[in-house]
């Protein structure tokens, strides 16, 4: 297995779980929150500090000098960048570096866009119907259905803003991905098998 797999996901859809199970199935590493710790080690900034701005967009385009996505941006030294941009830049460097070392699974963090020039990469998006997502959040948080839906909507809005800002693409749009899976209909175990087989087929084509 030489394919790198990126997984975008709606909040509460089970994308993180699918990423972990997929990595186990294929015998390759999976990176999600681990990237925060690695980015903190690289930058010398506390992981707790970075956690507060994880997958959160800034209100500027100053990150683009390092990200290389928007031409003509105003230059700022790394020391003066907002924490959000510092984390994004550090994670971008890490994702590119890790991808060079071999196959792995990346969950979130705009990995599909960051690795757009790398091959072979399989970009997957995990979605699910709201009742399915709400039930998972209700169980995890011990909250009401209304509270769960509020949590989901806020989290999705945050992820969309982050992805749209740093990639200049639309989060969740099917055109951004090779495969979109509704976990509410397929289930995590079958989803893993579908993704794994898709990745294997990519290598034999």
C-alpha angles and dihedrals in degrees: 000000000000099000122112112217125205122194124200115185147184114241111270093012094113095248093139092052092048090050092053094045091047092052090050091049092052097037094236133121123270122211124198122122088003087079090066091057092045092047090050091052091049096048100034091236120131115264088225090058092049091047090064092060099036112140090357122131125222125226095246139066093224093111089070095083089071097029091051094213104114121046123220097027121159113260121243128174114247090248092062098047119109115258090249091060093043090054093046092049093047092048091047091055091046094049092050092046094047091047090058091058096060147280119340144142122254119196115204124319094115089281092151091060095039090055096041091122095046123094138239098026125150113205115203132181121200118205135164140187115272097247089056093048094044092051091053093049092045089055094044097044101029091231138132123273091252092052091047092053090049090052091049094049092050092047093048091049090051093049092047092050091049095047096042092048099048098037103032087227132105117264114238095012108144093225089068094061140056093215133023117192130191101214092191089066102034106033128222099276095050091042089056091051092049093050093044092051091046090053092049091049090052090058094051097046 
